[in-house]
């Protein structure tokens, strides 16, 4: 669900009629923009005219051609990174409709806590614009969340030349200001710059007073206020209609705080009592309009009072062009609230409660919660959370709801089981699973107490508790216990409890996978799909399709996987946002199936699309799975450079969020890359490490890849008997589990190992059996990956010939002719991996007698590149010198 955008936060304030133009300051900002400064910092105490200066400059600046301006008025709620970046993107989109569309779609559909992909999307959009863009963040001192500071710092480091950020703040921001200053990327306006000169003060008084002050009087007021803008404005208000201006000026002295209190007293005393009450009691509001004020004060003339305040210039700032919404100057509001504590006829708690009720009923939930919590009206706050937690959590504002729940006293929280359960779910969504258990125990105690006192034997939230317990147990590694608890929830949940059944079913299915129970996992995931869809759980729905494709592949039923993915693709085509990041799982499934069919160009396209969606949405699971599948594809094509780069990226992804089973699969792929690159030593070290207890993955899908790669490492090392041993052990287990898809792959590599052992007939039988298992699904990947050895074993007119020949015919650069074993040079049979086209080219030049440097010159590549190719050639040929390489190449018939 897309969160509503409060348009008043994006409105560039219009300058007041009495605004004093400050051309020297505006020129300083213009000069900073012209010099390419990324950051314009306007930093000074409250009441210094920061917002007035920024808005006046911006209104003037954006009137020029190809100059666009965005404004964002920050408040404390923007400490939720999801909310901050949603409003940041909305402000840019408001100014430039072609910018931030993708970012807003991401934010409306993602619950990720990784905002770098979103920032990348914004930066790319901005870089494609042919206009200069300024984004103002007003009241940045209200931001205390380190995640927000880090995100903004990253954006500043990568900001395109045509964009500039303006920060208005009371305090130095937690950004590397010194670094920006040293790099000459910063324009600064501080309190000394913003303080009014005597001439500016004179202009202010001339606009505000019916009779001008003398130069001496202006100088005195300017000196005593130190040019402080709000102090001068309050002085002007106090002097209105005053007969003896000099007497007032003579009494006017002291610190800023004293002056402010004194002038506020003066200004308030000159207002009718009704207006004073209105000012005091509405000062609790961050934003106000006449309807809200009427409800708060039980009156019907707020519109007229707001008009009076505007005419009187009483620090009321319009927030929209139609002047329906306003706010008080922050400093003025603070002073009014201090007076409110001692002078209101109504309690502030009552005022906050009434404001909360009106705001919540009109959709301003964050403001409503602020008032309820300020009033310590926890019952009202609890009602709001119960009503709005599902909406806020679904759209990813987890930091916000976590803050609400943490603001409740623990005693009150634990007395309300519903809220405690919401707290546990919020911790889960935040990835804080280790913190769940103590709160879960409190919720469980509340449920037990309720069930003991009610005739209904089971509390409505009992299913939630079982699922949360299952999640905690799974995190501890207690998979069997997790499955039992989830099954209880599924047995208990009503058919229409889609959210609960979706989460429970998905947890159950993925837990069964880790327990090696693939067929039951398929059944539960298939049964859960309708509930995930009905509950609008797009992550679970999409991820289930990925796991189903993997599971059906293991069981040798790719046709069923095709059907599931086709249905999911139809569903995507019917959505308004077809690039929902969660859909990356579905593209991942499609790419995996294309790879199994050896449709490599299509698979690369699907997997790269999945990777991009994963990165955009911050879904690290999609990212590392796509990287692992792409790496395997590149390795199958002997594209070692892309395989290396992809596996490096995968290491970085998993470095941020380690996943043990994924790390095990990654290490296997790195070992395969090692042997293909001629680095047998490292690959053998990894192979030996698998002898250690617990080194084989509990995930049967990752474990299959570990076994296959280990067999290939042993074959490359000339240890076919050891390879046969581990393959036969795996075949025994997969046969018992009826995993025919895995069996086909294992038979292929057992055929290769048997051939290297010198067995005359068994390898042919293994290859034939593999083809029989794979042909109904057109599962070509194992044969494609082993094509050198498979081609050696394939005999003319064999039953598997028609199935396997297309695997090689589609590879023009590495085509292997069908032949009987006697036609193939003996040395060629020992090559586990073929030379690439470039390596063959380098080998020919080596045979012709060229040095490495001469080869580099002829091929127009770096010397280091040639050395890498030579090293790969030596590794694949099993030689250590040029002479041995030339001899081996001639023996194999690779060169004349």
LOBA-791498 format. One record per residue (C-alpha): residue in three letters; x, y, z. Coordinates in pm, whole numbers, padded with zeros to 5 digits, always signed. Layout:
% LOBA-791498
ALAXYZ;...
***
This chain:
% LOBA-791498
UNK+00000+00000+00000;UNK+00139+00339-00103;UNK+00163+00574+00194;UNK-00012+00911+00155;UNK+00212+01212+00104;UNK+00141+01520+00315;UNK+00169+01788+00047;UNK+00223+02070+00298;UNK+00569+01929+00371;UNK+00667+01990+00008;UNK+00541+02348-00023;UNK+00804+02618-00070;UNK+00699+02891+00178;UNK+00598+03213+00008;UNK+00781+03523+00140;UNK+00582+03748+00371;UNK+00483+04092+00248;UNK+00716+04242+00514;UNK+01007+04019+00416;UNK+01342+04198+00399;UNK+01536+04107+00088;UNK+01897+04016+00161;UNK+02073+04033-00175;UNK+02425+03987-00036;UNK+02327+03653+00125;UNK+02135+03540-00182;UNK+02438+03621-00396;UNK+02655+03409-00169;UNK+02423+03113-00229;UNK+02419+03184-00603;UNK+02798+03192-00605;UNK+02815+02858-00424;UNK+02583+02699-00681;UNK+02785+02850-00968;UNK+03107+02709-00817;UNK+02953+02361-00808;UNK+02924+02334-00431;UNK+02726+02024-00344;UNK+02610+02147-00004;UNK+02472+02485+00103;UNK+02465+02488+00485;UNK+02251+02751+00660;UNK+02318+02691+01029;UNK+02220+02922+01314;UNK+02010+02938+01629;UNK+01634+02942+01619;UNK+01483+03269+01501;UNK+01775+03364+01277;UNK+01575+03371+00954;UNK+01711+03049+00802;UNK+01382+02932+00650;UNK+01291+03284+00534;UNK+01624+03326+00357;UNK+01616+02981+00195;UNK+01257+03016+00074;UNK+01309+03370-00059;UNK+01623+03265-00246;UNK+01456+02950-00380;UNK+01147+03132-00501;UNK+01371+03371-00694;UNK+01612+03105-00820;UNK+01348+02872-00966;UNK+01202+03149-01183;UNK+01502+03116-01415;UNK+01504+02879-01709;UNK+01623+02521-01649;UNK+01634+02568-01271;UNK+01409+02352-01055;UNK+01355+02357-00680;UNK+01234+02096-00431;UNK+01146+02163-00067;UNK+01103+01929+00227;UNK+00999+02052+00572;UNK+01128+01792+00814;UNK+00977+01687+01144;UNK+01066+01430+01410;UNK+00870+01156+01230;UNK+01122+01171+00947;UNK+01373+00985+01161;UNK+01222+00671+01009;UNK+01451+00618+00705;UNK+01163+00470+00503;UNK+00955+00782+00562;UNK+01246+01024+00511;UNK+01343+00882+00172;UNK+00977+00857+00066;UNK+00934+01228+00128;UNK+01275+01309-00021;UNK+01174+01128-00341;UNK+00826+01286-00336;UNK+00976+01635-00310;UNK+01194+01571-00615;UNK+00903+01419-00804;UNK+00685+01719-00713;UNK+00945+01948-00869;UNK+01034+01719-01163;UNK+00765+01460-01251;UNK+01014+01248-01449;UNK+01238+01206-01143;UNK+01195+00954-00859;UNK+00909+00754-01011;UNK+01099+00430-00973;UNK+01211+00525-00622;UNK+00854+00592-00511;UNK+00742+00258-00656;UNK+01024+00086-00466;UNK+00925+00255-00141;UNK+00559+00167-00185;UNK+00639-00202-00223;UNK+00953-00270-00022;UNK+01019-00321+00348;UNK+01394-00329+00300;UNK+01626-00149+00540;UNK+01891-00106+00269;UNK+01830+00232+00105;UNK+02144+00249-00112;UNK+01969+00100-00419;UNK+01696+00360-00381;UNK+01955+00639-00353;UNK+02123+00501-00666;UNK+01790+00519-00848;UNK+01745+00883-00745;UNK+02101+00973-00844;UNK+02058+00809-01184;UNK+01732+00997-01245;UNK+01894+01327-01149;UNK+02199+01261-01367;UNK+01970+01219-01668;UNK+01814+01564-01624;UNK+01921+01865-01831;UNK+01830+02112-01558;UNK+01989+02236-01238;UNK+01813+02103-00926;UNK+01817+02232-00568;UNK+01668+02031-00284;UNK+01612+02210+00049;UNK+01585+02014+00373;UNK+01443+02250+00635;UNK+01484+02188+01010;UNK+01748+01920+00955;UNK+01846+01943+01325;UNK+01537+01732+01399;UNK+01704+01432+01232;UNK+01889+01216+01485;UNK+01881+00875+01312;UNK+02233+00774+01209;UNK+02097+00570+00915;UNK+01953+00890+00766;UNK+02278+01082+00813;UNK+02475+00800+00650;UNK+02236+00784+00355;UNK+02255+01158+00300;UNK+02634+01152+00328;UNK+02647+00880+00063;UNK+02419+01084-00163;UNK+02637+01394-00121;UNK+02948+01194-00211;UNK+02787+01080-00539;UNK+02572+01382-00620;UNK+02558+01469-00993;UNK+02697+01811-01084;UNK+02353+01954-01162;UNK+02212+01892-00813;UNK+02274+02081-00488;UNK+02145+02025-00134;UNK+02051+02307+00101;UNK+02032+02222+00473;UNK+01866+02461+00718;UNK+01954+02360+01072;UNK+02002+02492+01424;UNK+02309+02274+01480;UNK+02595+02140+01277;UNK+02468+01830+01096;UNK+02630+01491+01162;UNK+02794+01505+00821;UNK+03164+01546+00727;UNK+03135+01925+00699;UNK+03512+01972+00746;UNK+03580+01742+00452;UNK+03335+01929+00228;UNK+03495+02257+00334;UNK+03845+02128+00254;UNK+03729+02006-00087;UNK+03562+02341-00158;UNK+03226+02170-00196;UNK+03053+02376+00075;UNK+02888+02716+00106;UNK+02823+02816+00470;UNK+02593+03076+00617;UNK+02623+03100+00995;UNK+02462+03315+01266;UNK+02705+03602+01203;UNK+02597+03609+00839;UNK+02226+03593+00918;UNK+02213+03861+01190;UNK+02054+04183+01062;UNK+02268+04486+01006;UNK+02142+04825+01128;UNK+02029+04908+00774;UNK+01830+04583+00745;UNK+01679+04642+01090;UNK+01577+04991+00980;UNK+01401+04843+00673;UNK+01217+04601+00901;UNK+01095+04873+01138;UNK+00993+05097+00848;UNK+00774+04818+00707;UNK+00624+04731+01048;UNK+00567+05064+01222;UNK+00349+05361+01127;UNK+00619+05605+01240;UNK+00990+05548+01166;UNK+01244+05511+01444;UNK+01551+05729+01458;UNK+01883+05588+01343;UNK+02001+05593+01704;UNK+01699+05394+01822;UNK+01746+05136+01543;UNK+02115+05107+01628;UNK+02034+05048+01996;UNK+01779+04776+01922;UNK+02015+04612+01671;UNK+02299+04617+01919;UNK+02095+04478+02208;UNK+01949+04197+01996;UNK+02284+04145+01818;UNK+02087+04159+01495;UNK+01886+03852+01598;UNK+01597+03846+01351;UNK+01318+03715+01571;UNK+01417+03955+01850;UNK+01388+04249+01612;UNK+01054+04120+01478;UNK+00912+04089+01829;UNK+01041+04436+01911;UNK+00861+04572+01606;UNK+00538+04404+01718;UNK+00577+04548+02069;UNK+00634+04897+01932;UNK+00317+04900+01725;UNK+00073+05166+01852;UNK+00309+05250+02140;UNK+00322+05624+02217;UNK+00662+05630+02388;UNK+00898+05420+02181;UNK+01208+05550+02362;UNK+01084+05432+02702;UNK+01035+05082+02564;UNK+01382+05086+02406;UNK+01544+05200+02730;UNK+01399+04897+02915;UNK+01491+04661+02634;UNK+01811+04475+02725;UNK+01944+04139+02845;UNK+02027+03796+02701;UNK+01850+03645+02404;UNK+01639+03426+02630;UNK+01541+03719+02848;UNK+01466+03938+02546;UNK+01254+03662+02395;UNK+01049+03610+02710;UNK+01013+03983+02763;UNK+00903+04052+02406;UNK+00665+03754+02403;UNK+00502+03888+02717;UNK+00476+04228+02550;UNK+00325+04086+02229;UNK+00081+03858+02412;UNK-00032+04136+02647;UNK-00136+04345+02349;UNK-00366+04070+02215;UNK-00732+04019+02313;UNK-00779+03751+02577;UNK-00958+03528+02327;UNK-00662+03543+02088;UNK-00419+03476+02372;UNK-00609+03159+02464;UNK-00619+03053+02101;UNK-00242+03103+02062;UNK-00158+02916+02379;UNK-00383+02616+02328;UNK-00312+02568+01957;UNK+00064+02593+02014;UNK+00073+02217+02078;UNK-00001+02156+01708;UNK+00278+02102+01454;UNK+00034+02197+01177;UNK-00305+02360+01213;UNK-00607+02455+01010;UNK-00940+02609+01110;UNK-01124+02275+01132;UNK-00864+02120+01362;UNK-00857+02432+01581;UNK-01238+02434+01607;UNK-01235+02071+01721;UNK-00953+02130+01966;UNK-01105+02440+02126;UNK-01477+02362+02092;UNK-01540+02675+01886;UNK-01646+02766+01533;UNK-01457+03088+01456;UNK-01099+02963+01419;UNK-01089+03069+01055;UNK-01143+03434+01152;UNK-00873+03419+01422;UNK-00624+03266+01179;UNK-00693+03551+00938;UNK-00632+03802+01219;UNK-00301+03634+01310;UNK-00187+03654+00949;UNK-00273+04024+00924;UNK-00095+04090+01253;UNK+00219+03907+01139;UNK+00210+03695+01454;UNK+00459+03429+01341;UNK+00202+03222+01152;UNK+00363+03055+00853;UNK+00142+02927+00564;UNK+00215+02572+00450;UNK+00025+02573+00122;UNK-00058+02816-00157;UNK-00427+02833-00060;UNK-00336+02924+00301;UNK-00545+02651+00457;UNK-00268+02495+00665;UNK-00026+02683+00889;UNK+00239+02639+01156;UNK+00377+02875+01415;UNK+00737+02982+01402;UNK+00912+02709+01602;UNK+01063+02946+01856;UNK+00733+03125+01911;UNK+00556+02789+01952;UNK+00812+02678+02212;UNK+00754+02992+02417;UNK+00376+02959+02390;UNK+00394+02597+02507;UNK+00599+02702+02810;UNK+00334+02959+02903;UNK+00060+02703+02837;UNK+00183+02486+03123;UNK+00089+02760+03372;UNK-00198+02953+03223;UNK-00439+02721+03040;UNK-00779+02652+03189;UNK-00761+02307+03028;UNK-00500+02044+03098;UNK-00247+01996+02821;UNK-00314+01622+02838;UNK-00677+01687+02748;UNK-00574+01911+02459;UNK-00329+01651+02328;UNK-00596+01377+02351;UNK-00847+01587+02155;UNK-00585+01672+01892;UNK-00491+01303+01864;UNK-00852+01197+01809;UNK-00911+01454+01533;UNK-00581+01386+01358;UNK-00623+01008+01364;UNK-00975+01032+01223;UNK-00843+01247+00936;UNK-00552+01019+00848;UNK-00267+01203+01020;UNK-00164+00898+01220;UNK+00197+00996+01303;UNK+00084+01332+01444;UNK-00198+01161+01633;UNK+00046+00917+01794;UNK+00277+01202+01895;UNK-00006+01373+02079;UNK-00131+01053+02243;UNK+00216+00965+02370;UNK+00286+01323+02482;UNK-00034+01310+02684;UNK+00074+00970+02820;UNK-00264+00847+02709;UNK-00137+00496+02648;UNK-00485+00346+02606;UNK-00549+00582+02315;UNK-00203+00515+02171;UNK-00270+00141+02200;UNK-00597+00179+02009;UNK-00415+00364+01732;UNK-00143+00099+01711;UNK-00398-00181+01694;UNK-00571-00005+01406;UNK-00269+00108+01208;UNK+00014-00135+01277;UNK-00075-00362+00980;UNK-00075-00068+00737;UNK+00251+00090+00858;UNK+00435-00241+00881;UNK+00316-00349+00536;UNK+00455-00036+00374;UNK+00787-00072+00555;UNK+00777+00204+00818;UNK+00912-00041+01074;UNK+01126+00214+01257;UNK+00816+00426+01318;UNK+00601+00149+01466;UNK+00892+00016+01667;UNK+00934+00364+01817;UNK+00564+00375+01908;UNK+00576+00036+02080;UNK+00900+00114+02263;UNK+00744+00440+02393;UNK+00480+00240+02581;UNK+00564+00143+02939;UNK+00656-00224+02951;UNK+00392-00294+03215;UNK+00121-00150+02989;UNK+00263-00334+02688;UNK+00263-00670+02863;UNK-00091-00616+02992;UNK-00206-00591+02629;UNK-00126-00918+02456;UNK-00221-00785+02112;UNK+00036-00507+02143;UNK+00302-00745+02271;UNK+00246-00972+01972;UNK+00273-00671+01740;UNK+00598-00584+01914;UNK+00734-00934+01845;UNK+00632-00915+01478;UNK+00796-00572+01450;UNK+01122-00707+01592;UNK+01103-00988+01335;UNK+01048-00742+01051;UNK+01342-00538+01180;UNK+01562-00849+01175;UNK+01601-00845+01555;UNK+01502-01209+01610;UNK+01729-01261+01917;UNK+01532-00987+02100;UNK+01194-01152+02045;UNK+01199-01427+02304;UNK+01149-01233+02633;UNK+00855-01040+02485;UNK+00719-01361+02338;UNK+00725-01517+02683;UNK+00522-01222+02817;UNK+00270-01260+02534;UNK+00249-01632+02600;UNK+00179-01569+02968;UNK-00099-01328+02873;UNK-00250-01585+02639;UNK-00236-01859+02900;UNK-00407-01632+03152;UNK-00678-01535+02904;UNK-00742-01895+02801;UNK-00772-02000+03166;UNK-01042-01736+03223;UNK-01248-01778+02905;UNK-01470-02056+02782;UNK-01308-02039+02438;UNK-01008-02267+02487;UNK-00780-02094+02234;UNK-00692-01722+02216;UNK-00728-01568+01865;UNK-00356-01485+01866;UNK-00242-01832+01960;UNK-00154-01902+01595;UNK+00066-01591+01584;UNK+00246-01706+01896;UNK+00316-02050+01748;UNK+00457-01897+01430;UNK+00675-01654+01627;UNK+00797-01941+01843;UNK+00875-02133+01525;UNK+01075-01839+01391;UNK+01276-01818+01713;UNK+01343-02194+01716;UNK+01450-02189+01351;UNK+01695-01908+01424;UNK+01843-02128+01698;UNK+01882-02413+01448;UNK+01600-02623+01597;UNK+01435-02700+01263;UNK+01232-02997+01382;UNK+01081-02796+01667;UNK+01012-02509+01427;UNK+00822-02739+01192;UNK+00608-02877+01478;UNK+00515-02528+01598;UNK+00434-02402+01249;UNK+00216-02704+01184;UNK+00020-02624+01500;UNK-00044-02274+01366;UNK-00155-02410+01029;UNK-00388-02661+01194;UNK-00536-02384+01408;UNK-00565-02096+01160;UNK-00896-02040+00983;UNK-00896-02071+00607;UNK-00946-01697+00564;UNK-00656-01596+00793;UNK-00440-01536+00489;UNK-00159-01334+00650;UNK-00100-01590+00924;UNK-00134-01892+00694;UNK+00097-01726+00442;UNK+00380-01659+00689;UNK+00333-01998+00859;UNK+00322-02193+00532;UNK+00627-02019+00389;UNK+00824-02080+00711;UNK+00711-02443+00711;UNK+00805-02503+00348;UNK+01152-02351+00371;UNK+01220-02535+00699;UNK+01126-02866+00537;UNK+01376-02794+00259;UNK+01656-02764+00515;UNK+01540-03093+00667;UNK+01573-03259+00325;UNK+01199-03321+00292;UNK+01158-03182-00058;UNK+00827-03338-00161;UNK+00643-03221+00156;UNK+00805-02879+00109;UNK+00659-02858-00241;UNK+00315-02950-00115;UNK+00308-02690+00162;UNK+00445-02414-00063;UNK+00188-02494-00333;UNK-00091-02490-00074;UNK+00035-02160+00069;UNK+00049-01965-00261;UNK-00322-01864-00256;UNK-00290-01735+00102;UNK+00024-01536+00021;UNK-00156-01384-00275;UNK-00473-01305-00079;UNK-00268-01156+00203;UNK-00074-00943-00051;UNK+00252-01092+00073;UNK+00441-01040-00252;UNK+00776-01136-00106;UNK+00651-01473+00016;UNK+00448-01531-00302;UNK+00743-01458-00530;UNK+01005-01637-00320;UNK+00787-01948-00307;UNK+00801-01969-00686;UNK+01178-01959-00676;UNK+01195-02241-00422;UNK+00938-02442-00617;UNK+01150-02417-00932;UNK+01456-02544-00741;UNK+01259-02821-00573;UNK+01091-02943-00891;UNK+01432-02945-01059;UNK+01573-03164-00782;UNK+01280-03403-00819;UNK+01312-03409-01198;UNK+00984-03236-01279;UNK+01069-02910-01454;UNK+00733-02917-01633;UNK+00553-02844-01305;UNK+00802-02566-01234;UNK+00727-02420-01579;UNK+00357-02413-01500;UNK+00406-02238-01165;UNK+00637-01977-01316;UNK+00406-01920-01613;UNK+00118-01849-01374;UNK+00336-01610-01177;UNK+00443-01429-01496;UNK+00078-01385-01594;UNK+00014-01239-01249;UNK+00305-00994-01294;UNK+00172-00885-01633;UNK-00157-00788-01470;UNK+00005-00558-01212;UNK+00038-00182-01252;UNK+00393-00201-01114;UNK+00558-00488-01297;UNK+00898-00398-01155;UNK+00806-00463-00794;UNK+01139-00559-00632;UNK+00986-00873-00480;UNK+00915-01000-00833;UNK+01291-01049-00862;UNK+01234-01395-00708;UNK+01008-01488-01000;UNK+01259-01368-01259;UNK+01517-01565-01064;UNK+01303-01879-01100;UNK+01253-01819-01472;UNK+01628-01765-01524;UNK+01709-02082-01333;UNK+01474-02288-01551;UNK+01618-02132-01867;UNK+01967-02222-01746;UNK+01859-02582-01685;UNK+01741-02593-02050;UNK+02077-02449-02162;UNK+01908-02133-02294;UNK+02200-01928-02175;UNK+02135-01583-02332;UNK+01775-01586-02205;UNK+01889-01706-01863;UNK+02147-01427-01836;UNK+01880-01168-01920;UNK+01634-01304-01660;UNK+01894-01341-01387;UNK+02038-00994-01444;UNK+01687-00850-01429;UNK+01630-01036-01102;UNK+01960-00902-00967;UNK+01867-00545-01056;UNK+01528-00573-00884;UNK+01694-00725-00578;UNK+01945-00442-00560;UNK+01678-00174-00614;UNK+01456-00314-00340;UNK+01742-00397-00105;UNK+01654-00769-00105;UNK+01995-00925-00039;UNK+01846-01276-00076;UNK+01749-01207-00437;UNK+02088-01048-00499;UNK+02306-01331-00374;UNK+02090-01603-00532;UNK+02102-01425-00869;UNK+02479-01382-00834;UNK+02529-01750-00753;UNK+02316-01861-01051;UNK+02489-01618-01288;UNK+02830-01733-01168;UNK+02740-02096-01238;UNK+02618-01998-01583;UNK+02939-01807-01662;UNK+03148-02096-01533;UNK+02957-02334-01760;UNK+03049-02111-02054;UNK+03413-02092-01941;UNK+03367-01715-01906;UNK+03606-01690-01614;UNK+03629-01313-01605;UNK+03255-01258-01559;UNK+03238-01553-01320;UNK+03515-01399-01109;UNK+03349-01055-01101;UNK+03009-01204-01015;UNK+03146-01417-00732;UNK+03333-01115-00595;UNK+03006-00922-00591;UNK+02837-01217-00418;UNK+03106-01216-00150;UNK+03032-00849-00085;UNK+02657-00916-00066;UNK+02698-01201+00180;UNK+02959-01004+00374;UNK+02685-00762+00477;UNK+02437-01034+00573;UNK+02602-01378+00603;UNK+02382-01677+00521;UNK+02559-02006+00606;UNK+02408-02219+00328;UNK+02471-01949+00069;UNK+02832-01911+00191;UNK+02880-02286+00144;UNK+02749-02268-00213;UNK+02970-01965-00279;UNK+03283-02149-00160;UNK+03201-02436-00395;UNK+03168-02200-00690;UNK+03494-02026-00601;UNK+03666-02366-00595;UNK+03528-02448-00940;UNK+03658-02112-01062;UNK+03995-02203-00911;UNK+04036-02527-01106;UNK+03919-02367-01430;UNK+04181-02095-01369;UNK+04455-02348-01305;UNK+04464-02300-00927;UNK+04430-02662-00821;UNK+04596-02610-00482;UNK+04321-02390-00338;UNK+04049-02609-00482;UNK+04200-02920-00322;UNK+04224-02740+00012;UNK+03852-02663-00007;UNK+03778-03025-00104;UNK+03973-03152+00197;UNK+03784-02914+00427;UNK+03458-03092+00342;UNK+03582-03391+00545;UNK+03526-03186+00861;UNK+03199-03254+01049;UNK+02926-03003+00961;UNK+03105-02876+00651;UNK+02845-03018+00414;UNK+02542-02793+00387;UNK+02218-02892+00562;UNK+02042-02752+00255;UNK+02018-03050+00014;UNK+02026-02813-00284;UNK+02350-02647-00177;UNK+02493-02984-00071;UNK+02434-03124-00422;UNK+02644-02842-00568;UNK+02918-02903-00312;UNK+02934-03271-00409;UNK+02938-03204-00784;UNK+03210-02940-00757;UNK+03416-03159-00527;UNK+03398-03442-00780;UNK+03517-03203-01052;UNK+03806-03087-00833;UNK+03914-03447-00771;UNK+03890-03527-01142;UNK+04105-03225-01226;UNK+04357-03348-00967;UNK+04371-03693-01129;UNK+04188-03863-00843;UNK+03893-04024-01022;UNK+03854-04307-00771;UNK+03800-04058-00489;UNK+03551-03872-00706;UNK+03364-04197-00773;UNK+03346-04269-00402;UNK+03178-03942-00303;UNK+02945-03951-00605;UNK+02826-04304-00530;UNK+02754-04210-00169;UNK+02546-03913-00284;UNK+02368-04125-00546;UNK+02263-04370-00277;UNK+02102-04094-00070;UNK+01933-03920-00365;UNK+01800-04253-00498;UNK+01638-04329-00164;UNK+01478-03982-00166;UNK+01364-04019-00533;UNK+01539-03697-00636;UNK+01568-03791-01003;UNK+01680-03443-01111;UNK+01978-03462-00878;UNK+02042-03820-00986;UNK+02073-03723-01353;UNK+02347-03475-01267;UNK+02528-03723-01043;UNK+02518-03994-01311;UNK+02678-03754-01560;UNK+02974-03689-01334;UNK+03001-04054-01231;UNK+03030-04130-01601;UNK+03318-03883-01629;UNK+03489-04028-01321;UNK+03443-04385-01443;UNK+03591-04300-01780;UNK+03896-04146-01613;UNK+03929-04466-01407;UNK+03942-04663-01731;UNK+03611-04845-01692;UNK+03498-04952-02040;UNK+03120-04985-02011;UNK+02981-04836-01688;UNK+03039-04471-01793;UNK+02829-04523-02108;UNK+02551-04677-01898;UNK+02566-04387-01652;UNK+02543-04135-01933;UNK+02253-04323-02087;UNK+02073-04338-01751;UNK+02130-03965-01697;UNK+01985-03890-02040;UNK+01679-04107-01974;UNK+01613-03915-01649;UNK+01678-03570-01797;UNK+01520-03599-02143;UNK+01152-03573-02036;UNK+01230-03233-01881;UNK+01484-03129-02144;UNK+01722-03071-01853;UNK+02047-03006-02039;UNK+02258-02819-01784;UNK+02459-03115-01643;UNK+02548-03226-01996;UNK+02636-02872-02099;UNK+02866-02832-01799;UNK+03036-03166-01871;UNK+03021-03136-02251;UNK+03388-03222-02312;UNK+03367-03551-02127;UNK+03009-03625-02227;UNK+03094-03591-02595;UNK+03381-03834-02556;UNK+03145-04096-02417;UNK+02855-04040-02654;UNK+02855-04297-02930;UNK+02697-04269-03270;UNK+02345-04409-03292;UNK+02312-04429-02914;UNK+01965-04379-02768;UNK+02073-04055-02599;UNK+02236-03911-02911;UNK+01931-03716-03032;UNK+01887-03562-02687;UNK+02249-03457-02635;UNK+02376-03353-02979;UNK+02198-03012-02966;UNK+02391-02930-02650;UNK+02712-02917-02853;UNK+02578-02794-03184;UNK+02475-02465-03018;UNK+02837-02400-02913;UNK+03023-02298-03232;UNK+03341-02193-03054;UNK+03369-02512-02854;UNK+03197-02769-03076;UNK+03302-03126-03010;UNK+03254-03385-03278;UNK+03073-03712-03211;UNK+03313-03999-03224;UNK+03398-04326-03073;UNK+03654-04322-02794;UNK+03918-04469-03024;UNK+03900-04160-03247;UNK+03994-03926-02963;UNK+04360-03874-02865;UNK+04421-04031-02522;UNK+04550-03706-02373;UNK+04232-03525-02477;UNK+04029-03764-02266;UNK+04213-03639-01957;UNK+04103-03275-02007;UNK+03821-03203-01767;UNK+03760-02848-01896;UNK+03815-02723-02254;UNK+04025-02425-02355;UNK+03833-02110-02436;UNK+03849-01956-02783;UNK+04094-01689-02664;UNK+04310-01951-02489;UNK+04326-02155-02811;UNK+04433-01840-02994;UNK+04710-01777-02739;UNK+04817-02143-02758;UNK+04858-02120-03137;UNK+05081-01813-03092;UNK+05287-01993-02827;UNK+05341-02282-03069;UNK+05447-02031-03337;UNK+05726-01917-03104;UNK+05604-01573-02992;UNK+05697-01438-02649;UNK+05432-01321-02402;UNK+05501-00956-02490;UNK+05480-01031-02865;UNK+05147-01210-02809;UNK+05020-00911-02613;UNK+05122-00675-02894;UNK+04958-00891-03160;UNK+04629-00930-02968;UNK+04627-00567-02844;UNK+04595-00670-02478;UNK+04796-00613-02161;UNK+05095-00835-02082;UNK+04929-00937-01756;UNK+04626-01062-01951;UNK+04847-01286-02167;UNK+05021-01422-01858;UNK+04682-01510-01708;UNK+04580-01693-02028;UNK+04911-01881-02032;UNK+04862-01983-01669;UNK+04509-02110-01749;UNK+04641-02307-02048;UNK+04913-02470-01838;UNK+04658-02564-01572;UNK+04412-02718-01817;UNK+04680-02906-02008;UNK+04844-03021-01685;UNK+05188-02885-01781;UNK+05440-02646-01626;UNK+05636-02510-01923;UNK+05595-02381-02280;UNK+05773-02685-02422;UNK+05537-02923-02240;UNK+05238-02716-02352;UNK+05343-02731-02720;UNK+05396-03105-02696;UNK+05061-03167-02520;UNK+04875-02947-02769;UNK+05016-03142-03064;UNK+04939-03475-02898;UNK+04577-03368-02844;UNK+04542-03243-03197;UNK+04472-02889-03080;UNK+04736-02746-03318;UNK+04906-02866-03634;
***
